[in-house]
Amino acid sequence: MLGVETSCDETGVAVYDTDRGLLAHALHTQAAMHAEYGGVVPELASRDHIRRVVPLTRRVLAEAGVALDTVDAVAYTRGPGLAGALLVGAAFAGGLALALGKPLVPVHHLEGHLLSPLLCAEPPAFPFLALLVSGGHSQLMYVRGLGRYELLGESLDDAAGEAFDKTAKMLGLDYPGGPALQRLAEQGRPGCVRLPRPMIDSGDLDMSFSGLKTAVVTALTGLPQSLQARADLACEFQAAVADVLVAKSMAAAERCGAQRLVVAGGVGANRHLRERLGAAAERAGIGLYFPDLQFCTDNGAMIALAGALRVLHGRGVEPWHEAEDVAVRVLPRWPLSDLAPPR
């Protein structure tokens, strides 16, 4: 399976074999390009995907030792994501499938993240609880199997990743904000600033981070203009987000009786969150699984994996080479609940 990911600001390509596992993958991040603007510029993202996707595909095929005409199917990210960026990957993958006479497999971006821990040397078994903290999504899912996902709770406004990026920008940090805020927070002193833990005692599994961002704005008005003061605020913000995510994850695990917790998405790379979740899971006797750091952010490997699993289970294949209609279809807004389970 050749997998192509172009949902936002990273171009990812990978080759996955159902017998041998991940054969090769490559990723190009546009972070440096977008840093000048303080965030992702959709048009620039789309144009850069066009420049990168062909060279990355050639590189990955060469590293995998796989000839293009021996690929069995091509998977791509159909959504959710930026419309223009998604169109690049869909058009490229669709063109390859059409030219090769091979099946085309549309993949849900969030399903790719949910399944990314299966790329690990010791993958979790189904069922498991998943904390999905990727970009604009903060969700708790109970994963019974491929395509069988139950939404337990989610952020009602800003996702954790969005709150990280917006708070980092308020603190004067460069894009991408999450890693920069983590570095600053490591210099901070715990307890010097106090921020709220929104909805931590709400009694349900939903979350909210917009109010936390507003609390940061308020705290900044009386904050001394020093690096240490900003580091203290960053430290408290990071702790507040982790407190909420840990509390909601443990409550969800208790509610559904989960024995395994999977953490997927870019915020899952945060060291403080990993430490806090690790300690909480150990106390609760729950197995904790993270994808490798290289697979926390968007990547082609998770798309190739998800596509391969869908083909194996007979669901989600589009034989464009047999169809008269070869229109490019993407879904910038695509609820995971709309994803059909395998037969």
C-alpha positions as CSV (number, residue, x, y, z in Angstrom):
1,M,0.0,0.0,0.0
2,L,1.3,3.4,-1.0
3,G,-0.1,6.1,1.4
4,V,-0.2,9.8,0.7
5,E,-1.0,12.4,3.4
6,T,-1.6,16.1,2.6
7,S,-4.3,17.3,5.0
8,C,-2.5,20.4,6.3
9,D,1.1,21.5,6.4
10,E,3.0,18.2,6.2
11,T,3.5,16.1,3.1
12,G,3.8,12.5,4.0
13,V,4.3,9.4,1.8
14,A,4.9,5.8,2.9
15,V,4.9,2.2,1.7
16,Y,3.3,-0.4,4.0
17,D,3.3,-4.1,3.5
18,T,0.7,-6.3,5.4
19,D,3.3,-9.1,5.9
20,R,6.5,-7.1,6.5
21,G,5.1,-3.9,8.1
22,L,6.3,-0.4,7.3
23,L,8.9,-0.5,4.5
24,A,9.7,3.2,4.2
25,H,8.3,6.6,4.9
26,A,9.2,10.2,4.3
27,L,7.8,13.5,5.6
28,H,8.3,17.1,4.7
29,T,7.1,19.7,7.1
30,Q,6.2,23.3,6.1
31,A,6.7,24.7,9.6
32,A,9.6,27.0,8.5
33,M,7.6,28.4,5.6
34,H,4.5,29.1,7.7
35,A,6.5,30.5,10.7
36,E,6.9,33.8,8.9
37,Y,3.1,34.2,9.0
38,G,2.5,32.8,12.5
39,G,0.3,30.0,11.2
40,V,-0.7,27.9,8.3
41,V,-1.5,29.8,5.0
42,P,-3.7,27.3,3.1
43,E,-2.8,28.5,-0.4
44,L,1.0,28.2,0.4
45,A,0.4,24.8,1.9
46,S,-1.3,23.5,-1.2
47,R,1.4,24.8,-3.5
48,D,4.1,23.2,-1.4
49,H,2.4,19.8,-1.4
50,I,2.4,20.0,-5.2
51,R,6.2,20.6,-5.2
52,R,7.0,17.8,-2.6
53,V,4.7,14.9,-3.3
54,V,6.3,13.5,-6.4
55,P,9.9,13.6,-5.1
56,L,8.9,12.1,-1.8
57,T,7.0,9.3,-3.5
58,R,10.1,8.5,-5.7
59,R,12.3,8.5,-2.6
60,V,10.0,6.3,-0.6
61,L,9.6,3.7,-3.3
62,A,13.4,3.6,-3.8
63,E,14.0,3.2,-0.1
64,A,11.4,0.4,0.2
65,G,12.8,-1.4,-2.9
66,V,9.3,-1.4,-4.5
67,A,8.6,-0.7,-8.1
68,L,5.7,1.6,-8.7
69,D,3.9,-0.9,-10.9
70,T,4.0,-3.5,-8.1
71,V,2.0,-1.4,-5.7
72,D,-1.3,-3.1,-5.0
73,A,-3.3,0.0,-4.0
74,V,-3.0,3.7,-3.3
75,A,-4.4,5.3,-0.1
76,Y,-4.8,9.0,0.5
77,T,-6.3,11.3,3.1
78,R,-9.8,12.3,2.0
79,G,-10.4,14.5,5.0
80,P,-10.8,16.3,7.3
81,G,-8.3,19.0,6.6
82,L,-7.7,22.0,4.4
83,A,-9.6,21.7,1.1
84,G,-6.8,22.8,-1.2
85,A,-4.2,20.6,0.5
86,L,-6.5,17.6,0.5
87,L,-7.1,18.1,-3.2
88,V,-3.4,17.8,-4.0
89,G,-3.1,14.4,-2.4
90,A,-6.4,13.2,-3.8
91,A,-5.6,14.2,-7.3
92,F,-2.1,12.7,-7.1
93,A,-3.2,9.4,-5.6
94,G,-6.2,9.2,-7.9
95,G,-4.0,9.8,-10.9
96,L,-1.6,7.1,-9.9
97,A,-4.4,4.6,-9.3
98,L,-5.9,5.4,-12.6
99,A,-2.6,5.1,-14.5
100,L,-1.7,1.9,-12.7
101,G,-5.1,0.3,-12.9
102,K,-5.0,-0.2,-9.1
103,P,-7.6,0.4,-6.4
104,L,-7.8,3.8,-4.6
105,V,-8.5,3.8,-0.9
106,P,-9.8,7.1,0.8
107,V,-8.7,7.3,4.4
108,H,-10.1,9.3,7.3
109,H,-7.3,11.4,8.8
110,L,-8.4,10.8,12.3
111,E,-8.7,7.1,11.8
112,G,-5.1,7.2,10.7
113,H,-4.2,8.8,14.0
114,L,-6.3,6.3,16.0
115,L,-4.5,3.4,14.3
116,S,-1.0,4.9,14.4
117,P,0.1,3.0,17.6
118,L,-0.4,-0.2,15.6
119,L,2.9,0.8,13.8
120,C,4.8,0.2,17.1
121,A,6.8,-2.9,17.8
122,E,4.3,-3.9,20.5
123,P,0.9,-2.6,19.3
124,P,-2.2,-2.5,21.5
125,A,-4.9,-5.1,21.0
126,F,-8.5,-4.1,20.4
127,P,-10.5,-2.9,22.2
128,F,-8.9,0.2,23.6
129,L,-9.7,3.7,24.8
130,A,-8.1,6.4,22.6
131,L,-7.3,10.0,23.6
132,L,-7.1,11.7,20.2
133,V,-5.4,15.1,20.5
134,S,-4.6,16.1,17.0
135,G,-4.6,19.8,15.8
136,G,-8.2,20.9,15.9
137,H,-9.5,17.7,17.6
138,S,-9.6,16.6,21.2
139,Q,-11.7,13.5,21.6
140,L,-12.1,10.4,23.7
141,M,-13.0,7.4,21.6
142,Y,-13.7,3.8,22.6
143,V,-12.2,1.7,19.8
144,R,-13.7,-1.8,19.5
145,G,-12.0,-2.5,16.2
146,L,-11.4,-1.1,12.7
147,G,-14.1,1.3,11.9
148,R,-15.9,0.7,15.2
149,Y,-15.5,3.9,17.1
150,E,-17.7,5.3,19.9
151,L,-17.3,9.0,20.8
152,L,-17.3,9.3,24.6
153,G,-16.4,13.0,24.9
154,E,-14.8,15.9,23.0
155,S,-13.8,19.5,23.3
156,L,-16.8,21.8,22.9
157,D,-14.7,24.7,21.6
158,D,-11.0,25.0,21.1
159,A,-9.1,21.7,21.0
160,A,-6.0,21.3,23.2
161,G,-3.7,21.7,20.1
162,E,-5.4,24.9,19.1
163,A,-5.1,26.2,22.7
164,F,-1.4,25.4,22.7
165,D,-0.9,27.3,19.4
166,K,-2.9,30.3,20.4
167,T,-1.3,30.6,23.8
168,A,2.1,30.3,22.3
169,K,1.4,33.1,20.0
170,M,0.2,35.3,22.9
171,L,3.5,34.5,24.6
172,G,5.4,35.7,21.6
173,L,6.6,32.3,20.6
174,D,7.3,31.1,17.0
175,Y,5.1,28.8,15.0
176,P,4.6,25.9,15.5
177,G,3.5,26.9,19.0
178,G,3.1,23.5,20.7
179,P,6.8,22.5,20.8
180,A,7.9,26.1,21.5
181,L,5.6,26.4,24.5
182,Q,6.8,23.1,25.8
183,R,10.4,24.3,25.7
184,L,9.5,27.5,27.5
185,A,7.4,25.7,30.1
186,E,10.4,23.5,31.0
187,Q,12.0,26.7,32.3
188,G,9.0,27.6,34.4
189,R,8.4,27.2,38.1
190,P,5.3,25.2,39.0
191,G,2.7,27.0,41.1
192,C,3.8,30.6,40.5
193,V,0.7,31.3,38.4
194,R,-2.7,29.8,38.8
195,L,-5.0,29.0,35.9
196,P,-8.4,27.2,35.8
197,R,-9.0,23.6,34.8
198,P,-12.1,24.0,32.7
199,M,-14.8,21.3,33.0
200,I,-12.5,19.1,35.0
201,D,-15.4,18.4,37.5
202,S,-18.2,18.6,34.9
203,G,-19.3,15.0,35.5
204,D,-19.1,14.1,31.8
205,L,-16.2,13.4,29.4
206,D,-16.4,16.6,27.4
207,M,-13.7,19.3,27.5
208,S,-13.3,23.0,26.9
209,F,-10.0,24.9,26.4
210,S,-11.3,28.3,25.1
211,G,-11.8,29.6,28.6
212,L,-8.3,28.6,29.5
213,K,-6.9,30.6,26.6
214,T,-9.0,33.6,27.9
215,A,-7.5,33.1,31.4
216,V,-4.0,33.3,29.8
217,V,-5.0,36.7,28.2
218,T,-6.1,37.9,31.7
219,A,-2.9,36.7,33.4
220,L,-0.7,38.4,30.8
221,T,-2.1,41.8,31.6
222,G,-0.5,41.8,35.0
223,L,2.5,39.7,34.2
224,P,6.0,41.2,34.6
225,Q,7.8,41.6,31.3
226,S,10.4,39.0,31.8
227,L,11.3,35.6,30.3
228,Q,10.9,33.9,33.7
229,A,7.4,35.2,34.1
230,R,6.4,34.0,30.7
231,A,8.0,30.6,31.4
232,D,6.0,30.4,34.6
233,L,2.8,31.1,32.8
234,A,3.6,28.6,30.1
235,C,4.4,26.0,32.7
236,E,1.0,26.5,34.4
237,F,-0.9,26.5,31.1
238,Q,0.7,23.2,30.1
239,A,-0.1,21.7,33.5
240,A,-3.7,22.9,33.3
241,V,-4.2,21.2,29.9
242,A,-2.5,18.0,31.1
243,D,-4.7,18.0,34.3
244,V,-7.9,18.1,32.2
245,L,-6.8,15.5,29.7
246,V,-5.6,13.1,32.4
247,A,-8.7,13.5,34.5
248,K,-11.0,12.9,31.5
249,S,-9.0,10.0,30.2
250,M,-9.0,8.2,33.6
251,A,-12.7,8.9,34.0
252,A,-13.4,7.5,30.5
253,A,-11.3,4.4,31.2
254,E,-13.3,3.7,34.4
255,R,-16.6,4.3,32.7
256,C,-16.0,1.9,29.8
257,G,-13.8,-0.6,31.7
258,A,-10.8,-0.1,29.3
259,Q,-7.6,-1.9,30.1
260,R,-5.6,-0.1,27.4
261,L,-5.2,3.6,26.7
262,V,-3.9,4.9,23.4
263,V,-2.8,8.5,23.0
264,A,-2.6,9.7,19.4
265,G,-2.0,13.1,17.6
266,G,0.5,15.9,17.8
267,V,-0.2,16.9,21.4
268,G,0.6,13.3,22.4
269,A,4.2,14.2,21.8
270,N,4.2,16.7,24.8
271,R,6.6,15.3,27.4
272,H,4.7,16.7,30.4
273,L,1.4,15.1,29.2
274,R,3.2,11.7,28.6
275,E,4.6,11.8,32.1
276,R,1.3,12.6,33.8
277,L,-0.6,10.0,31.8
278,G,2.1,7.4,32.5
279,A,1.8,8.0,36.2
280,A,-2.0,7.9,36.2
281,A,-2.2,4.8,34.0
282,E,0.2,3.0,36.3
283,R,-1.9,3.8,39.3
284,A,-5.0,2.6,37.6
285,G,-3.3,-0.6,36.2
286,I,-4.0,0.4,32.6
287,G,-1.7,-0.2,29.7
288,L,-0.5,3.0,28.0
289,Y,0.4,3.2,24.4
290,F,1.9,6.1,22.4
291,P,2.9,6.0,18.7
292,D,6.5,6.7,18.1
293,L,7.2,10.4,18.2
294,Q,7.7,10.5,14.4
295,F,4.1,9.2,14.0
296,C,2.5,11.6,16.5
297,T,2.2,14.4,13.9
298,D,0.6,13.9,10.5
299,N,2.4,11.3,8.4
300,G,2.0,9.0,5.4
301,A,2.7,5.9,7.4
302,M,-0.6,6.0,9.3
303,I,-2.5,6.6,6.1
304,A,-0.8,3.6,4.4
305,L,-1.5,1.4,7.4
306,A,-5.2,2.5,7.7
307,G,-5.6,1.9,3.9
308,A,-4.1,-1.5,4.0
309,L,-6.3,-2.6,6.9
310,R,-9.4,-1.4,5.1
311,V,-8.4,-3.4,2.0
312,L,-7.8,-6.5,4.1
313,H,-11.3,-6.1,5.7
314,G,-13.0,-5.4,2.4
315,R,-14.1,-1.9,2.9
316,G,-13.4,1.5,1.5
317,V,-11.8,0.6,-1.9
318,E,-12.7,2.8,-4.9
319,P,-11.7,1.2,-8.2
320,W,-11.3,4.4,-10.1
321,H,-9.6,2.6,-13.0
322,E,-13.0,1.0,-13.7
323,A,-15.2,4.0,-13.2
324,E,-16.2,6.6,-15.8
325,D,-16.4,9.3,-13.1
326,V,-12.9,10.1,-11.9
327,A,-13.7,13.4,-10.2
328,V,-11.5,14.3,-7.2
329,R,-13.5,14.0,-4.0
330,V,-12.4,15.4,-0.6
331,L,-14.2,16.0,2.6
332,P,-12.7,19.0,4.5
333,R,-15.3,18.3,7.2
334,W,-15.8,14.6,7.8
335,P,-17.1,13.4,11.2
336,L,-15.5,10.1,12.2
337,S,-19.0,8.9,13.1
338,D,-19.8,8.9,9.4
339,L,-17.1,6.4,8.6
340,A,-18.5,3.0,7.6
341,P,-17.1,0.0,9.6
342,P,-15.7,-2.9,7.7
343,R,-17.9,-5.8,6.8
